[in-house]
Structures are given as structure tokens and as C-alpha cells.
């Protein structure tokens, strides 16, 4: 196994004032099934499921994760020399919060950027001073305002070649979203105010946008779920908007929307009302003609969880229920909620037949085919999603003694090549637990102090 990055007992109990020097070692491989080998990058903390990130550039692959001792860590794999270098940053993950996602990206100067370890807490951001290197990477300030209660950090490579950074400023049910843009060696705000408002109709509110992605038409297409409080049951509406520069926004007809956006001035897909099972997990796809297709989940007419597609048809938005759960999962409560319906991206840009992968709690994941113009479900060439060898047939043993073991996987983006990937990262963890610590029991003796998981890169 790769040599673990170590710190002294003194540093383990004292705050670190800067990033540690890079620790490098030869990479080792491990079989992952189907005749493939993966490269072991490091050992990662496995207490709860958290989103790690990875991006490839030239001959190197870069990883952002929490190491076995919970330090925010950036690693660099040189695929030519087969060497892995790691740098610990001055930020330690101290809780069990599954919101503390990590994001990586390169700016126009080829300098790696990282943000993570936040949930309604001060901004944690770092940058490398040298192109294509992590040796001098350290935490740094960004702008200095609206950075005390940060969640959901996201880097976006814009169609204009600029690097953008967006996040929620505030709390669940009462938060604005702001966007920064990288200008040379500095960041600046794109707008004087937020893009999503924290109030509407006289009450606090909070947008949960779909992933920020630039599509082939040069737009970022966003579906936003709106919430009143920290309870997921208070989700009450879903809207749509698009932009090319994160300054000028418009609806699906091209009509301008003036930020800050709220449910009243945005393109309303559906005003469900509270307590209707609406989950903040919408996904957007774009047809070859530029028409958005939005996937989301709420309770259906029979009260069970349903997955819907919505698309504009000239008279507003047309909706179609494409899947319904066998039994109801109640959508309520705060924290990272387990057992939610799972929605993949709608693939609608390859002709008249689209498909989407979905799953309900306790049910097998399945692929659903539909007509992109009507959203009606049809029989397709493959009734179910076929597992990919790199992720679903791995034979690496997960850490023993973990409660609710889950295999996490994430595609490794190739910098500057939209839609292309260099492989996947795989790591094991316990599932989400509403951001609460797990207790050790006779059945799960390691749940409260879990063994580390290998972090594996599968080219």
C-alpha cells in the first residue's frame, strides 16, 4: 500500500498554520475487477458519505478529499512517473456532516483551486501559486464578504473561458447564492447582489439549484428547488433559468429575469406547495434543439414517491410521471436525509429517444426510456442500466466493521474538455446519517471510529 502521510502527535493536537510540504511516493495498484487495475492514491476518512472531487490535466490527475486523519488534502498523480504527491491543508473535518463537499478546478493560469469543508461556516478556499503543481498550495482569502456561512462550493468553467465560483451564503431555508469570477490572480463578484434571493412573499426562502454545468449551447441551464426552512418537507416550488455569463439570466423563451431570482420572477415549472415530497435534487438535460428537460421527484397522485420529467411546450411546462415507488418514503426532517429517490441526468441530446437512470429506496436502479418530445415512457433497447465495469464490478474489500457500507464513485473530469472523463475515483464510507455521529454497537463495533478507506483512481 502507499505510504500514509503522517504528522507528529504534537501537530495532531495543535492548529496547523500553513499547508504541509508535499509528501511523495511511488503509486501502487490494486485489482478492481473485470481485468482492470486501479491506482491507490491514499487512505480516506470513511465515517460518512461526502463528495470528493478529481480533475485531470495533461499527464497528471488531481484529487481533493479528507485523508485518514480528516485533513483536507490535495493529491497529484503523475501518470508518466507513477508518482503520487499529497499536501495537507490547514482545515480539518471535525464532524459527521455529509454537506462538506470538496470542489477542484483550474483557472486560466493553470493554477489549481480547491474549496471544501464547509456547511454554513466560514469559507475554506485554497490555490496553488504555480501552474500544474500542488507543492505550494495553501489556503487563502477570496473576496472577504459573504463568506461567513458558506455551503455548496462549486467551480464552473464558463463558455467564455473564465473560471466562476458559486456558493450559498446563509442557511438552509434562508440563504442567498452568489457568484465570483477569477480575474488574473484575484476573484471579484459578478453582480453586486446575489443570483438567488433569500426572501420571497414576505418570508425567508432558499434555492437549491441543480448542478451548475455549461451545455453544448453555451448556456448554464438551472432548475431550482425552493425551500422555506431547514426541513426538507418545506420545499414548495421548482423553477427554471439559464445564463451564459452568470450576470444576465432568462427563462426558456429568452425573456430576461432580473436577479436576485425568486419563485415570483423566475420560470415556474411547478408550485407544488409544502409537504408534497419535493426533493432538492433536480437534474437538467438539453435536447438538440435547445429545449430543457427537467427531472425531479415528489409525491404522486397515490401519495408514493414519483419521478417526473418537465419540458416547455408553448403553453407553459408539460409534466410526465415516468416512475413511481413501490412504497412511500416520507420526505421530512433536516440534515443529510437518507433513502431519498435517486435521479440521474436526463440524456436527451441523441435524437427522439431519451433515457434516465432512477432508483427508489429499497429498489433496484433502472433505466427508463422516453420520447423527448412527449416525455411519454416507451420500451427501449435496454430496459435497465448496464453496470460499468470500472465502478460496479470492483472486488476491493471495503473496510471491515462499517455500518451501512456504501461504494462512492465519481467521474474524473478532463480540464478544458467538456463532457470527457479520464476515469473514476472510488472510495468506501458509511452512508449519510442526518449529519449525526454514529455510535459503536456490538453489531457495528467500528461505526464510531471507522477504519480508513482506500481512495482509488480507475483510469
C-alpha positions as CSV (number, residue, x, y, z in Angstrom):
1,X,0.0,0.0,0.0
2,X,1.0,3.6,-0.5
3,X,2.9,5.1,2.5
4,X,0.4,7.1,4.6
5,X,1.1,10.8,5.1
6,X,2.0,11.3,8.7
7,X,2.0,14.1,11.2
8,X,3.5,14.2,14.6
9,X,1.4,13.7,17.8
10,X,2.1,17.4,18.6
11,X,0.6,18.6,15.2
12,X,-2.4,16.3,15.7
13,X,-3.5,18.4,18.7
14,X,-2.2,21.8,17.6
15,X,-3.6,24.0,14.8
16,X,-1.6,24.0,11.6
17,X,-0.6,27.4,10.4
18,X,0.1,26.5,6.7
19,X,-0.1,23.6,4.4
20,X,2.4,20.8,5.0
21,X,5.2,20.1,2.4
22,X,4.2,17.7,-0.3
23,X,4.7,14.0,0.6
24,X,5.5,11.9,-2.5
25,X,5.8,8.2,-3.1
26,X,5.5,5.6,-5.8
27,X,1.9,4.7,-6.7
28,X,0.7,1.1,-6.1
29,X,-2.1,-0.7,-8.0
30,X,-4.9,-2.9,-6.9
31,X,-7.3,-5.0,-8.9
32,X,-10.8,-3.6,-9.3
33,X,-12.5,-6.4,-11.3
34,X,-13.1,-7.2,-14.9
35,X,-9.3,-7.4,-15.5
36,X,-8.8,-3.8,-14.6
37,X,-6.4,-2.3,-12.1
38,X,-6.9,0.9,-10.0
39,X,-4.2,3.2,-8.6
40,X,-4.3,3.7,-4.8
41,X,-4.0,7.4,-4.1
42,X,-4.2,7.5,-0.3
43,X,-6.4,6.4,2.6
44,X,-9.5,8.5,3.2
45,X,-11.8,9.0,6.2
46,X,-14.9,6.8,5.9
47,X,-17.2,8.0,8.6
48,X,-19.9,9.3,6.3
49,X,-20.5,9.8,2.6
50,X,-19.0,13.1,1.4
51,X,-18.5,14.3,-2.2
52,X,-14.8,14.2,-3.1
53,X,-13.6,15.7,-6.5
54,X,-10.9,14.9,-9.1
55,X,-9.8,16.6,-12.3
56,X,-7.2,15.5,-15.0
57,X,-4.8,18.0,-16.7
58,X,-2.1,17.0,-19.2
59,X,-0.3,13.9,-17.7
60,X,-1.5,14.5,-14.2
61,X,-4.6,13.7,-12.2
62,X,-5.6,15.8,-9.1
63,X,-7.7,14.7,-6.2
64,X,-9.5,16.6,-3.3
65,X,-10.5,14.5,-0.3
66,X,-10.3,14.1,3.5
67,X,-7.4,11.8,4.5
68,X,-7.5,9.1,7.2
69,X,-7.0,11.8,9.8
70,X,-9.7,14.0,8.4
71,X,-7.4,16.7,7.0
72,X,-8.5,18.4,3.8
73,X,-5.9,17.0,1.3
74,X,-5.0,17.5,-2.3
75,X,-3.1,14.8,-4.2
76,X,-1.4,14.8,-7.6
77,X,-0.8,11.6,-9.6
78,X,1.9,11.8,-12.3
79,X,0.8,9.1,-14.7
80,X,4.1,9.1,-16.5
81,X,6.4,8.6,-13.5
82,X,3.7,6.7,-11.5
83,X,4.2,9.1,-8.5
84,X,1.7,10.4,-6.1
85,X,2.3,13.6,-4.1
86,X,0.0,14.8,-1.3
87,X,-0.4,18.1,0.5
88,X,-2.5,18.6,3.7
89,X,-4.2,22.0,4.0
90,X,-5.0,23.8,7.2
91,X,-8.5,22.6,7.5
92,X,-9.7,19.5,9.4
93,X,-13.1,17.9,9.1
94,X,-14.3,17.6,12.7
95,X,-17.9,16.5,12.4
96,X,-20.0,13.9,10.5
97,X,-21.6,16.4,8.1
98,X,-22.2,15.0,4.6
99,X,-22.7,18.5,3.3
100,X,-18.9,19.2,3.5
101,X,-18.3,18.6,-0.2
102,X,-14.9,19.3,-1.9
103,X,-14.5,21.1,-5.3
104,X,-11.5,21.4,-7.6
105,X,-10.8,23.3,-10.8
106,X,-8.0,25.0,-12.7
107,X,-8.1,28.7,-13.5
108,X,-6.9,30.3,-16.8
109,X,-3.3,30.4,-15.5
110,X,-3.3,26.6,-14.9
111,X,-3.3,27.1,-11.1
112,X,-5.3,24.5,-9.2
113,X,-8.2,25.9,-6.9
114,X,-9.8,24.0,-4.1
115,X,-12.7,24.7,-1.7
116,X,-14.4,22.4,0.8
117,X,-15.1,21.5,4.5
118,X,-18.0,24.0,4.9
119,X,-21.6,23.8,5.9
120,X,-22.9,27.3,6.9
121,X,-19.4,28.0,8.1
122,X,-16.5,30.3,7.1
123,X,-15.1,29.9,3.5
124,X,-12.3,27.4,3.2
125,X,-10.5,28.1,-0.1
126,X,-7.0,27.4,-1.4
127,X,-5.0,27.9,-4.5
128,X,-1.6,26.8,-6.0
129,X,0.9,29.6,-6.8
130,X,2.5,27.5,-9.6
131,X,0.9,26.1,-12.7
132,X,0.2,22.4,-12.7
133,X,1.6,21.9,-9.3
134,X,0.4,21.4,-5.7
135,X,3.8,21.8,-4.0
136,X,3.0,25.4,-2.9
137,X,-0.7,25.0,-2.4
138,X,-2.2,26.8,0.7
139,X,-5.4,28.3,2.0
140,X,-6.0,31.9,1.1
141,X,-8.8,34.6,1.2
142,X,-11.1,35.1,-1.7
143,X,-13.1,38.3,-1.7
144,X,-13.8,38.9,2.0
145,X,-17.6,39.4,2.1
146,X,-20.5,37.0,2.3
147,X,-18.0,34.3,3.4
148,X,-19.0,33.5,7.0
149,X,-21.8,31.0,6.3
150,X,-20.8,29.1,3.2
151,X,-22.2,25.9,1.7
152,X,-22.1,24.0,-1.6
153,X,-18.9,25.4,-3.2
154,X,-18.9,24.9,-6.9
155,X,-16.3,25.9,-9.6
156,X,-17.6,26.4,-13.1
157,X,-15.5,26.6,-16.3
158,X,-17.6,29.2,-18.2
159,X,-18.1,29.3,-22.0
160,X,-16.1,32.5,-22.1
161,X,-13.0,30.7,-20.8
162,X,-13.3,32.2,-17.3
163,X,-13.5,30.3,-14.0
164,X,-16.5,31.0,-11.9
165,X,-17.2,30.1,-8.2
166,X,-20.7,29.9,-6.7
167,X,-21.9,29.0,-3.3
168,X,-24.8,29.6,-0.9
169,X,-24.3,32.3,1.7
170,X,-26.6,31.7,4.6
171,X,-28.6,28.8,6.0
172,X,-31.0,26.2,4.8
173,X,-34.3,27.9,4.2
174,X,-32.7,31.4,4.4
175,X,-29.8,31.7,2.1
176,X,-28.6,33.7,-0.9
177,X,-26.4,32.4,-3.8
178,X,-23.5,34.5,-5.0
179,X,-21.1,34.1,-7.9
180,X,-17.4,35.1,-8.2
181,X,-15.2,35.2,-11.3
182,X,-11.5,34.7,-11.4
183,X,-9.7,37.7,-12.9
184,X,-5.9,37.2,-13.2
185,X,-4.7,36.3,-9.7
186,X,-7.8,37.7,-7.9
187,X,-11.5,37.0,-7.6
188,X,-14.3,39.5,-8.0
189,X,-18.1,39.4,-7.7
190,X,-20.1,39.1,-10.9
191,X,-23.0,41.0,-9.5
192,X,-23.3,43.4,-6.6
193,X,-26.1,41.2,-5.2
194,X,-27.0,37.5,-5.2
195,X,-28.3,35.5,-8.1
196,X,-30.9,33.7,-5.9
197,X,-32.8,35.6,-3.2
198,X,-33.1,34.7,0.5
199,X,-36.7,36.1,0.8
200,X,-39.9,35.9,-1.2
201,X,-43.5,36.7,-0.5
202,X,-42.6,38.2,2.9
203,X,-40.8,35.1,4.2
204,X,-37.3,33.6,4.2
205,X,-36.5,31.2,1.3
206,X,-33.6,29.3,-0.1
207,X,-32.9,28.0,-3.6
208,X,-31.4,24.5,-4.2
209,X,-30.1,24.7,-7.8
210,X,-29.4,21.7,-10.0
211,X,-25.6,21.1,-10.8
212,X,-24.1,24.2,-12.5
213,X,-22.9,22.9,-15.9
214,X,-22.3,24.5,-19.3
215,X,-24.1,22.7,-22.0
216,X,-23.3,22.5,-25.7
217,X,-25.4,25.5,-26.5
218,X,-23.1,27.7,-24.2
219,X,-25.8,28.1,-21.5
220,X,-25.9,27.0,-17.9
221,X,-29.4,25.6,-17.5
222,X,-30.6,25.6,-13.9
223,X,-33.6,24.1,-12.2
224,X,-34.0,25.4,-8.7
225,X,-36.0,23.8,-5.8
226,X,-37.2,26.4,-3.3
227,X,-37.4,25.8,0.5
228,X,-38.8,27.7,3.4
229,X,-37.0,26.2,6.4
230,X,-34.3,23.7,7.2
231,X,-36.9,20.9,7.0
232,X,-36.9,19.2,3.5
233,X,-40.7,19.0,3.8
234,X,-40.8,22.8,3.4
235,X,-39.7,22.5,-0.3
236,X,-42.5,24.2,-2.2
237,X,-41.7,25.1,-5.8
238,X,-39.3,24.3,-8.7
239,X,-38.3,27.0,-11.3
240,X,-36.0,27.2,-14.3
241,X,-33.5,29.8,-15.6
242,X,-30.5,29.9,-17.9
243,X,-27.4,32.1,-18.4
244,X,-24.2,32.4,-20.4
245,X,-22.3,34.7,-18.1
246,X,-23.9,34.4,-14.6
247,X,-24.9,38.1,-14.9
248,X,-27.7,38.0,-17.5
249,X,-30.5,35.4,-16.9
250,X,-33.6,34.4,-18.9
251,X,-36.5,32.0,-19.0
252,X,-36.9,29.2,-21.6
253,X,-38.4,31.8,-24.1
254,X,-35.4,34.1,-23.7
255,X,-37.3,36.6,-21.6
256,X,-34.9,38.4,-19.2
257,X,-35.0,37.6,-15.5
258,X,-33.5,40.2,-13.2
259,X,-31.5,38.8,-10.2
260,X,-32.0,38.1,-7.5
261,X,-34.2,35.4,-8.7
262,X,-37.1,34.1,-6.6
263,X,-40.2,31.9,-7.4
264,X,-42.2,35.0,-8.4
265,X,-39.9,36.3,-11.1
266,X,-38.5,33.0,-12.4
267,X,-39.8,30.5,-14.9
268,X,-42.2,28.4,-12.8
269,X,-42.1,24.7,-13.6
270,X,-44.4,23.7,-10.7
271,X,-45.6,25.3,-7.5
272,X,-46.1,22.1,-5.5
273,X,-46.7,23.7,-2.1
274,X,-45.0,22.4,1.1
275,X,-45.3,18.8,2.3
276,X,-45.6,17.4,-1.2
277,X,-42.4,15.2,-1.2
278,X,-40.5,17.6,-3.4
279,X,-36.8,16.8,-3.0
280,X,-33.9,19.3,-3.7
281,X,-32.3,17.0,-6.3
282,X,-33.4,18.2,-9.7
283,X,-31.4,17.5,-12.9
284,X,-31.5,19.1,-16.3
285,X,-30.8,17.8,-19.9
286,X,-30.9,19.8,-23.2
287,X,-32.3,18.4,-26.5
288,X,-30.5,19.0,-29.8
289,X,-33.0,21.9,-30.4
290,X,-32.0,23.5,-27.1
291,X,-35.2,22.6,-25.2
292,X,-34.6,21.9,-21.5
293,X,-35.9,18.6,-19.9
294,X,-36.0,18.8,-16.1
295,X,-36.2,15.7,-13.9
296,X,-37.4,15.9,-10.3
297,X,-39.2,13.9,-7.6
298,X,-42.2,14.5,-5.4
299,X,-45.2,12.5,-4.2
300,X,-47.5,11.3,-7.0
301,X,-51.3,11.1,-7.0
302,X,-51.3,7.9,-5.0
303,X,-49.0,9.5,-2.3
304,X,-46.0,7.5,-3.2
305,X,-42.7,9.0,-4.4
306,X,-42.7,9.6,-8.1
307,X,-40.1,10.9,-10.6
308,X,-41.3,13.4,-13.2
309,X,-40.0,15.0,-16.3
310,X,-41.0,18.5,-17.3
311,X,-40.4,20.4,-20.5
312,X,-41.8,23.6,-22.0
313,X,-44.5,23.0,-24.7
314,X,-45.6,26.5,-25.8
315,X,-48.3,26.7,-23.1
316,X,-46.0,26.6,-20.0
317,X,-44.5,23.4,-18.8
318,X,-45.7,19.9,-19.7
319,X,-45.2,17.3,-16.9
320,X,-45.0,13.5,-17.1
321,X,-44.7,10.9,-14.3
322,X,-42.2,8.3,-15.5
323,X,-41.7,6.2,-12.4
324,X,-43.4,5.5,-9.1
325,X,-42.0,3.8,-6.0
326,X,-43.4,0.6,-4.7
327,X,-43.8,2.2,-1.2
328,X,-43.7,5.7,0.2
329,X,-40.6,7.2,1.7
330,X,-41.6,10.2,3.9
331,X,-39.7,13.3,2.8
332,X,-39.2,15.3,6.0
333,X,-36.6,16.4,8.5
334,X,-33.2,18.2,8.4
335,X,-29.6,17.2,7.8
336,X,-28.5,14.9,5.1
337,X,-31.6,12.8,4.6
338,X,-31.1,9.0,3.8
339,X,-33.1,6.8,1.5
340,X,-34.2,9.6,-0.9
341,X,-35.1,8.8,-4.5
342,X,-32.1,8.9,-6.8
343,X,-32.2,10.7,-10.2
344,X,-29.6,10.7,-12.9
345,X,-29.1,13.2,-15.6
346,X,-31.7,13.0,-18.4
347,X,-29.9,12.1,-21.7
348,X,-31.9,13.8,-24.4
349,X,-29.4,15.0,-27.0
350,X,-29.2,12.0,-29.3
351,X,-32.4,12.0,-31.2
352,X,-36.1,11.4,-30.3
353,X,-35.4,8.8,-27.7
354,X,-34.1,9.9,-24.2
355,X,-33.3,7.9,-21.1
356,X,-32.7,8.5,-17.4
357,X,-31.4,6.2,-14.6
358,X,-33.5,6.3,-11.4
359,X,-33.9,4.4,-8.1
360,X,-36.2,4.4,-5.1
361,X,-35.2,3.3,-1.6
362,X,-35.0,-0.5,-1.4
363,X,-35.5,-0.9,-5.1
364,X,-33.0,-1.7,-7.9
365,X,-31.8,1.1,-10.1
366,X,-33.4,1.1,-13.5
367,X,-33.1,2.9,-16.8
368,X,-36.3,4.5,-18.2
369,X,-36.7,5.4,-21.9
370,X,-39.0,8.2,-23.1
371,X,-39.8,10.2,-26.1
372,X,-38.1,13.6,-25.9
373,X,-41.0,15.5,-27.5
374,X,-43.9,14.0,-25.5
375,X,-42.0,12.7,-22.4
376,X,-44.0,9.5,-22.6
377,X,-42.3,6.4,-21.4
378,X,-41.6,3.8,-24.1
379,X,-39.8,0.5,-24.5
380,X,-36.1,1.0,-25.2
381,X,-33.3,-1.3,-26.4
382,X,-32.1,-1.8,-22.8
383,X,-34.7,-1.9,-20.1
384,X,-32.2,-1.4,-17.3
385,X,-28.9,0.4,-16.9
386,X,-26.0,-1.8,-17.6
387,X,-23.3,-1.6,-14.8
388,X,-20.0,-0.2,-15.9
389,X,-17.1,-2.5,-15.2
390,X,-14.9,0.2,-13.6
391,X,-17.3,1.1,-10.8
392,X,-19.9,-1.7,-10.3
393,X,-17.7,-4.8,-10.6
394,X,-14.8,-3.8,-8.3
395,X,-13.5,-6.5,-6.0
396,X,-11.7,-4.3,-3.5
397,X,-12.9,-5.2,0.0
398,X,-14.4,-2.3,1.9
399,X,-13.2,-1.5,5.4
400,X,-14.5,-4.1,7.9
401,X,-16.9,-3.2,10.7
402,X,-18.5,-0.2,9.0
403,X,-22.3,0.5,9.3
404,X,-24.2,0.7,6.1
405,X,-21.2,0.5,3.8
406,X,-21.6,2.4,0.6
407,X,-19.3,2.5,-2.5
408,X,-18.9,6.1,-3.6
409,X,-17.8,6.8,-7.2
410,X,-17.2,10.0,-9.1
411,X,-16.1,10.7,-12.7
412,X,-12.7,12.4,-13.2
413,X,-13.2,15.4,-15.5
414,X,-10.6,16.4,-18.1
415,X,-9.8,20.1,-17.7
416,X,-10.9,22.1,-20.8
417,X,-12.6,19.2,-22.5
418,X,-16.3,19.4,-21.7
419,X,-18.0,16.0,-21.2
420,X,-14.9,14.0,-21.4
421,X,-13.5,11.9,-18.4
422,X,-10.2,10.3,-17.5
423,X,-11.8,7.6,-15.3
424,X,-13.4,7.4,-11.9
425,X,-12.4,7.7,-8.2
426,X,-13.8,5.0,-5.8
427,X,-13.9,5.1,-2.1
428,X,-15.9,3.5,0.7
429,X,-17.8,5.0,3.5
430,X,-20.8,4.7,5.9
431,X,-24.0,6.2,4.4
432,X,-25.5,9.5,5.4
433,X,-26.9,9.7,9.0
434,X,-28.6,13.1,9.0
435,X,-25.1,14.6,9.8
436,X,-25.1,12.9,13.3
437,X,-22.2,10.8,14.7
438,X,-22.6,7.1,14.5
439,X,-22.5,5.0,17.7
440,X,-20.4,1.9,18.2
441,X,-22.5,-1.2,18.9
442,X,-21.9,-4.9,19.3
443,X,-23.2,-5.3,15.7
444,X,-21.1,-2.4,14.4
445,X,-18.1,-2.1,16.7
446,X,-16.2,0.3,14.4
447,X,-19.1,2.7,13.4
448,X,-18.0,5.5,15.8
449,X,-14.3,5.2,14.8
450,X,-14.2,3.7,11.4
451,X,-11.1,2.4,9.6
452,X,-9.8,4.3,6.7
453,X,-10.9,3.5,3.1
454,X,-8.6,3.3,0.1
455,X,-9.1,6.1,-2.4
456,X,-8.7,4.5,-5.8
457,X,-8.3,6.0,-9.2
458,X,-9.6,3.8,-12.0
459,X,-8.3,5.1,-15.4
